[in-house]
């Protein structure tokens, strides 16, 4: 598998991990540490994709779009959790 084929798979995998980190965690602390960690990871992925040379047959641009969508969803999740105190898991 070539690098151009791996980039969109990587972006989708990281997006899935980021979204799963919060979806599978039914009760979390108010500061949402997993969501913030996912946000940071996605920001790092986006920075690396932005630094990559050429377009890789259109896959780099698609990977950036997927990461941007994942970033948007994580930010929306963080925003929607603000002001809601949830109990810690037991």
PyMOL Python script that loads the backbone (N, CA, C, O; Angstrom):
from pymol import cmd

cmd.read_pdbstr("""\
ATOM      1  N   UNK A   1       0.854  -1.175   0.000  1.00  0.00           N
ATOM      2  CA  UNK A   1       0.000   0.000   0.000  1.00  0.00           C
ATOM      3  C   UNK A   1       0.899   1.237   0.000  1.00  0.00           C
ATOM      4  O   UNK A   1       1.823   1.324   0.808  1.00  0.00           O
ATOM      5  N   UNK A   2       0.647   2.172  -0.875  1.00  0.00           N
ATOM      6  CA  UNK A   2       1.476   3.369  -0.996  1.00  0.00           C
ATOM      7  C   UNK A   2       1.062   4.410   0.031  1.00  0.00           C
ATOM      8  O   UNK A   2      -0.006   4.326   0.637  1.00  0.00           O
ATOM      9  N   UNK A   3       1.938   5.395   0.211  1.00  0.00           N
ATOM     10  CA  UNK A   3       1.660   6.467   1.160  1.00  0.00           C
ATOM     11  C   UNK A   3       0.373   7.199   0.807  1.00  0.00           C
ATOM     12  O   UNK A   3      -0.403   7.551   1.696  1.00  0.00           O
ATOM     13  N   UNK A   4       0.139   7.431  -0.476  1.00  0.00           N
ATOM     14  CA  UNK A   4      -1.073   8.153  -0.880  1.00  0.00           C
ATOM     15  C   UNK A   4      -2.333   7.364  -0.544  1.00  0.00           C
ATOM     16  O   UNK A   4      -3.397   7.950  -0.344  1.00  0.00           O
ATOM     17  N   UNK A   5      -2.219   6.055  -0.481  1.00  0.00           N
ATOM     18  CA  UNK A   5      -3.364   5.233  -0.108  1.00  0.00           C
ATOM     19  C   UNK A   5      -3.534   5.186   1.406  1.00  0.00           C
ATOM     20  O   UNK A   5      -4.647   4.993   1.896  1.00  0.00           O
ATOM     21  N   UNK A   6      -2.451   5.357   2.149  1.00  0.00           N
ATOM     22  CA  UNK A   6      -2.500   5.283   3.607  1.00  0.00           C
ATOM     23  C   UNK A   6      -3.033   6.561   4.246  1.00  0.00           C
ATOM     24  O   UNK A   6      -3.652   6.496   5.308  1.00  0.00           O
ATOM     25  N   UNK A   7      -2.812   7.718   3.631  1.00  0.00           N
ATOM     26  CA  UNK A   7      -3.213   8.989   4.231  1.00  0.00           C
ATOM     27  C   UNK A   7      -4.706   9.069   4.539  1.00  0.00           C
ATOM     28  O   UNK A   7      -5.062   9.402   5.669  1.00  0.00           O
ATOM     29  N   UNK A   8      -5.602   8.776   3.581  1.00  0.00           N
ATOM     30  CA  UNK A   8      -7.020   8.863   3.921  1.00  0.00           C
ATOM     31  C   UNK A   8      -7.434   7.816   4.949  1.00  0.00           C
ATOM     32  O   UNK A   8      -8.322   8.063   5.764  1.00  0.00           O
ATOM     33  N   UNK A   9      -6.800   6.659   4.913  1.00  0.00           N
ATOM     34  CA  UNK A   9      -7.112   5.620   5.899  1.00  0.00           C
ATOM     35  C   UNK A   9      -6.686   6.088   7.280  1.00  0.00           C
ATOM     36  O   UNK A   9      -7.413   5.895   8.254  1.00  0.00           O
ATOM     37  N   UNK A  10      -5.507   6.706   7.371  1.00  0.00           N
ATOM     38  CA  UNK A  10      -5.023   7.235   8.633  1.00  0.00           C
ATOM     39  C   UNK A  10      -5.966   8.309   9.174  1.00  0.00           C
ATOM     40  O   UNK A  10      -6.306   8.305  10.357  1.00  0.00           O
ATOM     41  N   UNK A  11      -6.379   9.212   8.316  1.00  0.00           N
ATOM     42  CA  UNK A  11      -7.274  10.290   8.749  1.00  0.00           C
ATOM     43  C   UNK A  11      -8.602   9.736   9.238  1.00  0.00           C
ATOM     44  O   UNK A  11      -9.123  10.181  10.261  1.00  0.00           O
ATOM     45  N   UNK A  12      -9.147   8.777   8.523  1.00  0.00           N
ATOM     46  CA  UNK A  12     -10.421   8.176   8.928  1.00  0.00           C
ATOM     47  C   UNK A  12     -10.251   7.419  10.241  1.00  0.00           C
ATOM     48  O   UNK A  12     -11.101   7.506  11.127  1.00  0.00           O
ATOM     49  N   UNK A  13      -9.151   6.677  10.363  1.00  0.00           N
ATOM     50  CA  UNK A  13      -8.910   5.914  11.590  1.00  0.00           C
ATOM     51  C   UNK A  13      -8.777   6.842  12.786  1.00  0.00           C
ATOM     52  O   UNK A  13      -9.359   6.583  13.839  1.00  0.00           O
ATOM     53  N   UNK A  14      -8.019   7.918  12.636  1.00  0.00           N
ATOM     54  CA  UNK A  14      -7.849   8.856  13.737  1.00  0.00           C
ATOM     55  C   UNK A  14      -9.150   9.579  14.062  1.00  0.00           C
ATOM     56  O   UNK A  14      -9.440   9.852  15.227  1.00  0.00           O
ATOM     57  N   UNK A  15      -9.923   9.884  13.046  1.00  0.00           N
ATOM     58  CA  UNK A  15     -11.226  10.507  13.276  1.00  0.00           C
ATOM     59  C   UNK A  15     -12.135   9.565  14.047  1.00  0.00           C
ATOM     60  O   UNK A  15     -12.828   9.980  14.976  1.00  0.00           O
ATOM     61  N   UNK A  16     -12.129   8.304  13.662  1.00  0.00           N
ATOM     62  CA  UNK A  16     -12.950   7.308  14.346  1.00  0.00           C
ATOM     63  C   UNK A  16     -12.517   7.152  15.791  1.00  0.00           C
ATOM     64  O   UNK A  16     -13.355   7.079  16.690  1.00  0.00           O
ATOM     65  N   UNK A  17     -11.208   7.101  16.020  1.00  0.00           N
ATOM     66  CA  UNK A  17     -10.693   6.979  17.386  1.00  0.00           C
ATOM     67  C   UNK A  17     -11.106   8.191  18.214  1.00  0.00           C
ATOM     68  O   UNK A  17     -11.540   8.053  19.358  1.00  0.00           O
ATOM     69  N   UNK A  18     -10.969   9.374  17.630  1.00  0.00           N
ATOM     70  CA  UNK A  18     -11.318  10.588  18.365  1.00  0.00           C
ATOM     71  C   UNK A  18     -12.794  10.615  18.742  1.00  0.00           C
ATOM     72  O   UNK A  18     -13.149  10.957  19.870  1.00  0.00           O
ATOM     73  N   UNK A  19     -13.643  10.256  17.802  1.00  0.00           N
ATOM     74  CA  UNK A  19     -15.073  10.267  18.081  1.00  0.00           C
ATOM     75  C   UNK A  19     -15.469   9.125  19.008  1.00  0.00           C
ATOM     76  O   UNK A  19     -16.373   9.285  19.828  1.00  0.00           O
ATOM     77  N   UNK A  20     -14.811   7.983  18.893  1.00  0.00           N
ATOM     78  CA  UNK A  20     -15.111   6.852  19.761  1.00  0.00           C
ATOM     79  C   UNK A  20     -14.666   7.107  21.189  1.00  0.00           C
ATOM     80  O   UNK A  20     -15.253   6.578  22.134  1.00  0.00           O
ATOM     81  N   UNK A  21     -13.632   7.914  21.344  1.00  0.00           N
ATOM     82  CA  UNK A  21     -13.133   8.200  22.681  1.00  0.00           C
ATOM     83  C   UNK A  21     -14.202   8.833  23.551  1.00  0.00           C
ATOM     84  O   UNK A  21     -14.248   8.603  24.760  1.00  0.00           O
ATOM     85  N   UNK A  22     -15.058   9.625  22.937  1.00  0.00           N
ATOM     86  CA  UNK A  22     -16.116  10.252  23.734  1.00  0.00           C
ATOM     87  C   UNK A  22     -17.408   9.439  23.676  1.00  0.00           C
ATOM     88  O   UNK A  22     -18.134   9.382  24.669  1.00  0.00           O
ATOM     89  N   UNK A  23     -17.709   8.819  22.558  1.00  0.00           N
ATOM     90  CA  UNK A  23     -18.964   8.088  22.419  1.00  0.00           C
ATOM     91  C   UNK A  23     -19.024   6.890  23.351  1.00  0.00           C
ATOM     92  O   UNK A  23     -20.088   6.593  23.895  1.00  0.00           O
ATOM     93  N   UNK A  24     -17.916   6.201  23.547  1.00  0.00           N
ATOM     94  CA  UNK A  24     -17.902   5.028  24.397  1.00  0.00           C
ATOM     95  C   UNK A  24     -17.742   5.339  25.865  1.00  0.00           C
ATOM     96  O   UNK A  24     -17.815   4.439  26.701  1.00  0.00           O
ATOM     97  N   UNK A  25     -17.533   6.562  26.182  1.00  0.00           N
ATOM     98  CA  UNK A  25     -17.317   6.978  27.569  1.00  0.00           C
ATOM     99  C   UNK A  25     -18.595   7.612  28.073  1.00  0.00           C
ATOM    100  O   UNK A  25     -18.794   8.817  27.916  1.00  0.00           O
ATOM    101  N   UNK A  26     -19.450   6.830  28.667  1.00  0.00           N
ATOM    102  CA  UNK A  26     -20.799   7.272  29.029  1.00  0.00           C
ATOM    103  C   UNK A  26     -20.793   8.410  30.032  1.00  0.00           C
ATOM    104  O   UNK A  26     -21.560   9.361  29.884  1.00  0.00           O
ATOM    105  N   UNK A  27     -19.960   8.337  31.034  1.00  0.00           N
ATOM    106  CA  UNK A  27     -19.924   9.384  32.057  1.00  0.00           C
ATOM    107  C   UNK A  27     -18.494   9.862  32.201  1.00  0.00           C
ATOM    108  O   UNK A  27     -17.587   9.054  32.402  1.00  0.00           O
ATOM    109  N   UNK A  28     -18.283  11.150  32.101  1.00  0.00           N
ATOM    110  CA  UNK A  28     -16.935  11.704  32.142  1.00  0.00           C
ATOM    111  C   UNK A  28     -16.888  12.896  33.078  1.00  0.00           C
ATOM    112  O   UNK A  28     -17.919  13.426  33.495  1.00  0.00           O
ATOM    113  N   UNK A  29     -15.683  13.302  33.396  1.00  0.00           N
ATOM    114  CA  UNK A  29     -15.526  14.505  34.184  1.00  0.00           C
ATOM    115  C   UNK A  29     -15.918  15.706  33.336  1.00  0.00           C
ATOM    116  O   UNK A  29     -15.936  15.632  32.107  1.00  0.00           O
ATOM    117  N   UNK A  30     -16.228  16.800  33.994  1.00  0.00           N
ATOM    118  CA  UNK A  30     -16.689  17.994  33.278  1.00  0.00           C
ATOM    119  C   UNK A  30     -15.630  18.525  32.320  1.00  0.00           C
ATOM    120  O   UNK A  30     -15.980  19.102  31.291  1.00  0.00           O
ATOM    121  N   UNK A  31     -14.346  18.349  32.627  1.00  0.00           N
ATOM    122  CA  UNK A  31     -13.319  18.923  31.763  1.00  0.00           C
ATOM    123  C   UNK A  31     -13.056  18.095  30.501  1.00  0.00           C
ATOM    124  O   UNK A  31     -12.262  18.516  29.659  1.00  0.00           O
ATOM    125  N   UNK A  32     -13.689  16.946  30.347  1.00  0.00           N
ATOM    126  CA  UNK A  32     -13.627  16.151  29.116  1.00  0.00           C
ATOM    127  C   UNK A  32     -12.190  15.862  28.668  1.00  0.00           C
ATOM    128  O   UNK A  32     -11.818  16.243  27.558  1.00  0.00           O
ATOM    129  N   UNK A  33     -11.374  15.204  29.492  1.00  0.00           N
ATOM    130  CA  UNK A  33      -9.963  14.998  29.136  1.00  0.00           C
ATOM    131  C   UNK A  33      -9.769  14.179  27.861  1.00  0.00           C
ATOM    132  O   UNK A  33      -8.820  14.419  27.115  1.00  0.00           O
ATOM    133  N   UNK A  34     -10.649  13.224  27.605  1.00  0.00           N
ATOM    134  CA  UNK A  34     -10.486  12.403  26.406  1.00  0.00           C
ATOM    135  C   UNK A  34     -10.820  13.198  25.140  1.00  0.00           C
ATOM    136  O   UNK A  34     -10.165  13.051  24.108  1.00  0.00           O
ATOM    137  N   UNK A  35     -11.826  14.021  25.237  1.00  0.00           N
ATOM    138  CA  UNK A  35     -12.181  14.866  24.084  1.00  0.00           C
ATOM    139  C   UNK A  35     -11.060  15.875  23.804  1.00  0.00           C
ATOM    140  O   UNK A  35     -10.717  16.122  22.648  1.00  0.00           O
ATOM    141  N   UNK A  36     -10.500  16.447  24.853  1.00  0.00           N
ATOM    142  CA  UNK A  36      -9.417  17.410  24.657  1.00  0.00           C
ATOM    143  C   UNK A  36      -8.171  16.729  24.087  1.00  0.00           C
ATOM    144  O   UNK A  36      -7.459  17.308  23.267  1.00  0.00           O
ATOM    145  N   UNK A  37      -7.919  15.509  24.524  1.00  0.00           N
ATOM    146  CA  UNK A  37      -6.798  14.746  23.976  1.00  0.00           C
ATOM    147  C   UNK A  37      -7.040  14.413  22.501  1.00  0.00           C
ATOM    148  O   UNK A  37      -6.129  14.510  21.679  1.00  0.00           O
ATOM    149  N   UNK A  38      -8.264  14.024  22.177  1.00  0.00           N
ATOM    150  CA  UNK A  38      -8.618  13.736  20.787  1.00  0.00           C
ATOM    151  C   UNK A  38      -8.454  14.985  19.925  1.00  0.00           C
ATOM    152  O   UNK A  38      -7.946  14.915  18.806  1.00  0.00           O
ATOM    153  N   UNK A  39      -8.888  16.122  20.454  1.00  0.00           N
ATOM    154  CA  UNK A  39      -8.760  17.384  19.721  1.00  0.00           C
ATOM    155  C   UNK A  39      -7.293  17.685  19.435  1.00  0.00           C
ATOM    156  O   UNK A  39      -6.937  18.068  18.321  1.00  0.00           O
ATOM    157  N   UNK A  40      -6.451  17.511  20.438  1.00  0.00           N
ATOM    158  CA  UNK A  40      -5.020  17.762  20.266  1.00  0.00           C
ATOM    159  C   UNK A  40      -4.413  16.816  19.233  1.00  0.00           C
ATOM    160  O   UNK A  40      -3.620  17.236  18.391  1.00  0.00           O
ATOM    161  N   UNK A  41      -4.784  15.550  19.301  1.00  0.00           N
ATOM    162  CA  UNK A  41      -4.272  14.580  18.334  1.00  0.00           C
ATOM    163  C   UNK A  41      -4.684  14.916  16.914  1.00  0.00           C
ATOM    164  O   UNK A  41      -3.876  14.837  15.988  1.00  0.00           O
ATOM    165  N   UNK A  42      -5.936  15.288  16.747  1.00  0.00           N
ATOM    166  CA  UNK A  42      -6.419  15.651  15.410  1.00  0.00           C
ATOM    167  C   UNK A  42      -5.735  16.912  14.892  1.00  0.00           C
ATOM    168  O   UNK A  42      -5.458  17.025  13.698  1.00  0.00           O
ATOM    169  N   UNK A  43      -5.463  17.856  15.784  1.00  0.00           N
ATOM    170  CA  UNK A  43      -4.755  19.065  15.361  1.00  0.00           C
ATOM    171  C   UNK A  43      -3.344  18.715  14.884  1.00  0.00           C
ATOM    172  O   UNK A  43      -2.848  19.304  13.923  1.00  0.00           O
ATOM    173  N   UNK A  44      -2.702  17.760  15.552  1.00  0.00           N
ATOM    174  CA  UNK A  44      -1.369  17.318  15.121  1.00  0.00           C
ATOM    175  C   UNK A  44      -1.437  16.615  13.762  1.00  0.00           C
ATOM    176  O   UNK A  44      -0.588  16.839  12.900  1.00  0.00           O
ATOM    177  N   UNK A  45      -2.440  15.772  13.579  1.00  0.00           N
ATOM    178  CA  UNK A  45      -2.617  15.085  12.296  1.00  0.00           C
ATOM    179  C   UNK A  45      -2.818  16.099  11.183  1.00  0.00           C
ATOM    180  O   UNK A  45      -2.229  15.978  10.109  1.00  0.00           O
ATOM    181  N   UNK A  46      -3.657  17.106  11.443  1.00  0.00           N
ATOM    182  CA  UNK A  46      -3.922  18.115  10.425  1.00  0.00           C
ATOM    183  C   UNK A  46      -2.652  18.862  10.049  1.00  0.00           C
ATOM    184  O   UNK A  46      -2.401  19.125   8.873  1.00  0.00           O
ATOM    185  N   UNK A  47      -1.849  19.203  11.059  1.00  0.00           N
ATOM    186  CA  UNK A  47      -0.590  19.923  10.798  1.00  0.00           C
ATOM    187  C   UNK A  47       0.349  19.085   9.932  1.00  0.00           C
ATOM    188  O   UNK A  47       0.991  19.612   9.024  1.00  0.00           O
ATOM    189  N   UNK A  48       0.431  17.797  10.207  1.00  0.00           N
ATOM    190  CA  UNK A  48       1.299  16.921   9.403  1.00  0.00           C
ATOM    191  C   UNK A  48       0.788  16.812   7.971  1.00  0.00           C
ATOM    192  O   UNK A  48       1.574  16.865   7.025  1.00  0.00           O
ATOM    193  N   UNK A  49      -0.511  16.663   7.808  1.00  0.00           N
ATOM    194  CA  UNK A  49      -1.079  16.595   6.455  1.00  0.00           C
ATOM    195  C   UNK A  49      -0.845  17.900   5.699  1.00  0.00           C
ATOM    196  O   UNK A  49      -0.583  17.883   4.497  1.00  0.00           O
ATOM    197  N   UNK A  50      -0.938  19.014   6.388  1.00  0.00           N
ATOM    198  CA  UNK A  50      -0.737  20.312   5.748  1.00  0.00           C
ATOM    199  C   UNK A  50       0.708  20.469   5.278  1.00  0.00           C
ATOM    200  O   UNK A  50       0.970  21.144   4.282  1.00  0.00           O
ATOM    201  N   UNK A  51       1.642  19.850   5.992  1.00  0.00           N
ATOM    202  CA  UNK A  51       3.054  19.948   5.622  1.00  0.00           C
ATOM    203  C   UNK A  51       3.450  18.965   4.524  1.00  0.00           C
ATOM    204  O   UNK A  51       4.503  19.120   3.906  1.00  0.00           O
ATOM    205  N   UNK A  52       2.627  17.967   4.278  1.00  0.00           N
ATOM    206  CA  UNK A  52       2.949  16.964   3.256  1.00  0.00           C
ATOM    207  C   UNK A  52       3.053  17.628   1.884  1.00  0.00           C
ATOM    208  O   UNK A  52       2.312  18.560   1.572  1.00  0.00           O
ATOM    209  N   UNK A  53       3.975  17.136   1.081  1.00  0.00           N
ATOM    210  CA  UNK A  53       4.160  17.713  -0.244  1.00  0.00           C
ATOM    211  C   UNK A  53       3.214  17.073  -1.246  1.00  0.00           C
ATOM    212  O   UNK A  53       2.850  15.904  -1.114  1.00  0.00           O
ATOM    213  N   UNK A  54       2.837  17.816  -2.205  1.00  0.00           N
ATOM    214  CA  UNK A  54       1.919  17.454  -3.289  1.00  0.00           C
ATOM    215  C   UNK A  54       0.590  16.935  -2.764  1.00  0.00           C
ATOM    216  O   UNK A  54       0.370  16.861  -1.555  1.00  0.00           O
ATOM    217  N   UNK A  55      -0.283  16.581  -3.680  1.00  0.00           N
ATOM    218  CA  UNK A  55      -1.650  16.240  -3.311  1.00  0.00           C
ATOM    219  C   UNK A  55      -1.897  14.749  -3.199  1.00  0.00           C
ATOM    220  O   UNK A  55      -2.965  14.342  -2.741  1.00  0.00           O
ATOM    221  N   UNK A  56      -0.951  13.926  -3.599  1.00  0.00           N
ATOM    222  CA  UNK A  56      -1.085  12.466  -3.495  1.00  0.00           C
ATOM    223  C   UNK A  56      -2.327  11.952  -4.203  1.00  0.00           C
ATOM    224  O   UNK A  56      -3.076  11.142  -3.657  1.00  0.00           O
ATOM    225  N   UNK A  57      -2.536  12.427  -5.413  1.00  0.00           N
ATOM    226  CA  UNK A  57      -3.680  11.959  -6.200  1.00  0.00           C
ATOM    227  C   UNK A  57      -5.021  12.390  -5.641  1.00  0.00           C
ATOM    228  O   UNK A  57      -6.030  11.724  -5.873  1.00  0.00           O
ATOM    229  N   UNK A  58      -5.048  13.477  -4.917  1.00  0.00           N
ATOM    230  CA  UNK A  58      -6.300  13.968  -4.337  1.00  0.00           C
ATOM    231  C   UNK A  58      -6.566  13.427  -2.939  1.00  0.00           C
ATOM    232  O   UNK A  58      -7.475  13.909  -2.263  1.00  0.00           O
ATOM    233  N   UNK A  59      -5.806  12.449  -2.492  1.00  0.00           N
ATOM    234  CA  UNK A  59      -6.055  11.816  -1.200  1.00  0.00           C
ATOM    235  C   UNK A  59      -5.659  12.711  -0.026  1.00  0.00           C
ATOM    236  O   UNK A  59      -6.296  12.671   1.027  1.00  0.00           O
ATOM    237  N   UNK A  60      -4.617  13.513  -0.201  1.00  0.00           N
ATOM    238  CA  UNK A  60      -4.210  14.419   0.870  1.00  0.00           C
ATOM    239  C   UNK A  60      -5.313  15.427   1.161  1.00  0.00           C
ATOM    240  O   UNK A  60      -5.621  15.698   2.322  1.00  0.00           O
ATOM    241  N   UNK A  61      -5.902  15.977   0.120  1.00  0.00           N
ATOM    242  CA  UNK A  61      -6.986  16.947   0.293  1.00  0.00           C
ATOM    243  C   UNK A  61      -8.190  16.278   0.962  1.00  0.00           C
ATOM    244  O   UNK A  61      -8.809  16.857   1.854  1.00  0.00           O
ATOM    245  N   UNK A  62      -8.515  15.066   0.532  1.00  0.00           N
ATOM    246  CA  UNK A  62      -9.629  14.344   1.156  1.00  0.00           C
ATOM    247  C   UNK A  62      -9.337  14.036   2.620  1.00  0.00           C
ATOM    248  O   UNK A  62     -10.221  14.152   3.469  1.00  0.00           O
ATOM    249  N   UNK A  63      -8.107  13.647   2.918  1.00  0.00           N
ATOM    250  CA  UNK A  63      -7.728  13.377   4.302  1.00  0.00           C
ATOM    251  C   UNK A  63      -7.872  14.634   5.144  1.00  0.00           C
ATOM    252  O   UNK A  63      -8.365  14.573   6.271  1.00  0.00           O
ATOM    253  N   UNK A  64      -7.445  15.776   4.607  1.00  0.00           N
ATOM    254  CA  UNK A  64      -7.604  17.047   5.324  1.00  0.00           C
ATOM    255  C   UNK A  64      -9.081  17.354   5.581  1.00  0.00           C
ATOM    256  O   UNK A  64      -9.441  17.838   6.654  1.00  0.00           O
ATOM    257  N   UNK A  65      -9.920  17.074   4.607  1.00  0.00           N
ATOM    258  CA  UNK A  65     -11.357  17.319   4.784  1.00  0.00           C
ATOM    259  C   UNK A  65     -11.926  16.426   5.885  1.00  0.00           C
ATOM    260  O   UNK A  65     -12.731  16.880   6.698  1.00  0.00           O
ATOM    261  N   UNK A  66     -11.513  15.162   5.914  1.00  0.00           N
ATOM    262  CA  UNK A  66     -11.996  14.248   6.948  1.00  0.00           C
ATOM    263  C   UNK A  66     -11.533  14.698   8.341  1.00  0.00           C
ATOM    264  O   UNK A  66     -12.302  14.666   9.301  1.00  0.00           O
ATOM    265  N   UNK A  67     -10.280  15.113   8.431  1.00  0.00           N
ATOM    266  CA  UNK A  67      -9.752  15.574   9.712  1.00  0.00           C
ATOM    267  C   UNK A  67     -10.473  16.851  10.141  1.00  0.00           C
ATOM    268  O   UNK A  67     -10.810  17.005  11.315  1.00  0.00           O
ATOM    269  N   UNK A  68     -10.713  17.770   9.197  1.00  0.00           N
ATOM    270  CA  UNK A  68     -11.442  19.000   9.532  1.00  0.00           C
ATOM    271  C   UNK A  68     -12.841  18.684  10.062  1.00  0.00           C
ATOM    272  O   UNK A  68     -13.312  19.327  11.001  1.00  0.00           O
ATOM    273  N   UNK A  69     -13.498  17.699   9.463  1.00  0.00           N
ATOM    274  CA  UNK A  69     -14.833  17.304   9.927  1.00  0.00           C
ATOM    275  C   UNK A  69     -14.752  16.700  11.328  1.00  0.00           C
ATOM    276  O   UNK A  69     -15.595  16.987  12.178  1.00  0.00           O
ATOM    277  N   UNK A  70     -13.754  15.876  11.567  1.00  0.00           N
ATOM    278  CA  UNK A  70     -13.577  15.296  12.895  1.00  0.00           C
ATOM    279  C   UNK A  70     -13.284  16.383  13.927  1.00  0.00           C
ATOM    280  O   UNK A  70     -13.812  16.340  15.038  1.00  0.00           O
ATOM    281  N   UNK A  71     -12.453  17.349  13.569  1.00  0.00           N
ATOM    282  CA  UNK A  71     -12.167  18.473  14.470  1.00  0.00           C
ATOM    283  C   UNK A  71     -13.449  19.235  14.804  1.00  0.00           C
ATOM    284  O   UNK A  71     -13.685  19.598  15.956  1.00  0.00           O
ATOM    285  N   UNK A  72     -14.265  19.469  13.790  1.00  0.00           N
ATOM    286  CA  UNK A  72     -15.526  20.184  14.001  1.00  0.00           C
ATOM    287  C   UNK A  72     -16.420  19.411  14.967  1.00  0.00           C
ATOM    288  O   UNK A  72     -16.998  20.000  15.880  1.00  0.00           O
ATOM    289  N   UNK A  73     -16.536  18.117  14.778  1.00  0.00           N
ATOM    290  CA  UNK A  73     -17.393  17.296  15.629  1.00  0.00           C
ATOM    291  C   UNK A  73     -16.886  17.260  17.072  1.00  0.00           C
ATOM    292  O   UNK A  73     -17.679  17.341  18.010  1.00  0.00           O
ATOM    293  N   UNK A  74     -15.580  17.140  17.250  1.00  0.00           N
ATOM    294  CA  UNK A  74     -15.025  17.122  18.604  1.00  0.00           C
ATOM    295  C   UNK A  74     -15.266  18.465  19.285  1.00  0.00           C
ATOM    296  O   UNK A  74     -15.636  18.511  20.458  1.00  0.00           O
ATOM    297  N   UNK A  75     -15.058  19.553  18.554  1.00  0.00           N
ATOM    298  CA  UNK A  75     -15.313  20.886  19.137  1.00  0.00           C
ATOM    299  C   UNK A  75     -16.784  21.053  19.508  1.00  0.00           C
ATOM    300  O   UNK A  75     -17.102  21.608  20.560  1.00  0.00           O
ATOM    301  N   UNK A  76     -17.677  20.575  18.652  1.00  0.00           N
ATOM    302  CA  UNK A  76     -19.110  20.642  18.969  1.00  0.00           C
ATOM    303  C   UNK A  76     -19.425  19.816  20.210  1.00  0.00           C
ATOM    304  O   UNK A  76     -20.226  20.229  21.050  1.00  0.00           O
ATOM    305  N   UNK A  77     -18.796  18.655  20.325  1.00  0.00           N
ATOM    306  CA  UNK A  77     -18.995  17.820  21.510  1.00  0.00           C
ATOM    307  C   UNK A  77     -18.516  18.509  22.767  1.00  0.00           C
ATOM    308  O   UNK A  77     -19.191  18.465  23.796  1.00  0.00           O
ATOM    309  N   UNK A  78     -17.361  19.146  22.700  1.00  0.00           N
ATOM    310  CA  UNK A  78     -16.853  19.888  23.854  1.00  0.00           C
ATOM    311  C   UNK A  78     -17.775  21.040  24.208  1.00  0.00           C
ATOM    312  O   UNK A  78     -18.064  21.276  25.381  1.00  0.00           O
ATOM    313  N   UNK A  79     -18.237  21.757  23.193  1.00  0.00           N
ATOM    314  CA  UNK A  79     -19.138  22.882  23.438  1.00  0.00           C
ATOM    315  C   UNK A  79     -20.449  22.423  24.065  1.00  0.00           C
ATOM    316  O   UNK A  79     -20.982  23.091  24.951  1.00  0.00           O
ATOM    317  N   UNK A  80     -20.966  21.296  23.613  1.00  0.00           N
ATOM    318  CA  UNK A  80     -22.255  20.833  24.133  1.00  0.00           C
ATOM    319  C   UNK A  80     -22.126  20.311  25.559  1.00  0.00           C
ATOM    320  O   UNK A  80     -23.113  20.278  26.293  1.00  0.00           O
ATOM    321  N   UNK A  81     -20.924  19.903  25.960  1.00  0.00           N
ATOM    322  CA  UNK A  81     -20.723  19.390  27.314  1.00  0.00           C
ATOM    323  C   UNK A  81     -20.495  20.495  28.333  1.00  0.00           C
ATOM    324  O   UNK A  81     -20.613  20.259  29.536  1.00  0.00           O
ATOM    325  N   UNK A  82     -20.174  21.689  27.875  1.00  0.00           N
ATOM    326  CA  UNK A  82     -19.898  22.780  28.810  1.00  0.00           C
ATOM    327  C   UNK A  82     -21.147  23.111  29.621  1.00  0.00           C
ATOM    328  O   UNK A  82     -22.245  23.236  29.080  1.00  0.00           O
ATOM    329  N   UNK A  83     -20.956  23.247  30.897  1.00  0.00           N
ATOM    330  CA  UNK A  83     -22.072  23.585  31.776  1.00  0.00           C
ATOM    331  C   UNK A  83     -22.826  22.378  32.303  1.00  0.00           C
ATOM    332  O   UNK A  83     -23.729  22.526  33.127  1.00  0.00           O
ATOM    333  N   UNK A  84     -22.469  21.187  31.841  1.00  0.00           N
ATOM    334  CA  UNK A  84     -23.125  19.970  32.314  1.00  0.00           C
ATOM    335  C   UNK A  84     -22.137  19.167  33.152  1.00  0.00           C
ATOM    336  O   UNK A  84     -21.119  18.700  32.641  1.00  0.00           O
ATOM    337  N   UNK A  85     -22.430  19.011  34.403  1.00  0.00           N
ATOM    338  CA  UNK A  85     -21.597  18.190  35.272  1.00  0.00           C
ATOM    339  C   UNK A  85     -22.094  16.762  35.204  1.00  0.00           C
ATOM    340  O   UNK A  85     -23.259  16.488  35.490  1.00  0.00           O
ATOM    341  N   UNK A  86     -21.226  15.863  34.830  1.00  0.00           N
ATOM    342  CA  UNK A  86     -21.593  14.455  34.773  1.00  0.00           C
ATOM    343  C   UNK A  86     -20.838  13.700  35.846  1.00  0.00           C
ATOM    344  O   UNK A  86     -19.702  14.054  36.161  1.00  0.00           O
ATOM    345  N   UNK A  87     -21.430  12.683  36.406  1.00  0.00           N
ATOM    346  CA  UNK A  87     -20.754  11.947  37.479  1.00  0.00           C
ATOM    347  C   UNK A  87     -19.549  11.173  36.963  1.00  0.00           C
ATOM    348  O   UNK A  87     -19.504  10.778  35.798  1.00  0.00           O
ATOM    349  N   UNK A  88     -18.590  10.964  37.826  1.00  0.00           N
ATOM    350  CA  UNK A  88     -17.421  10.148  37.479  1.00  0.00           C
ATOM    351  C   UNK A  88     -17.831   8.696  37.406  1.00  0.00           C
ATOM    352  O   UNK A  88     -18.711   8.262  38.149  1.00  0.00           O
ATOM    353  N   UNK A  89     -17.202   7.930  36.515  1.00  0.00           N
ATOM    354  CA  UNK A  89     -17.522   6.493  36.437  1.00  0.00           C
ATOM    355  C   UNK A  89     -17.121   5.791  37.731  1.00  0.00           C
ATOM    356  O   UNK A  89     -16.154   6.171  38.391  1.00  0.00           O
ATOM    357  N   UNK A  90     -17.878   4.768  38.072  1.00  0.00           N
ATOM    358  CA  UNK A  90     -17.569   4.009  39.300  1.00  0.00           C
ATOM    359  C   UNK A  90     -16.933   2.708  38.974  1.00  0.00           C
ATOM    360  O   UNK A  90     -16.605   1.938  39.877  1.00  0.00           O
TER     361      UNK A  90
END
""", "prot")
cmd.dss("prot")
cmd.show_as("cartoon", "prot")
cmd.util.cbc("prot")
cmd.orient("prot")
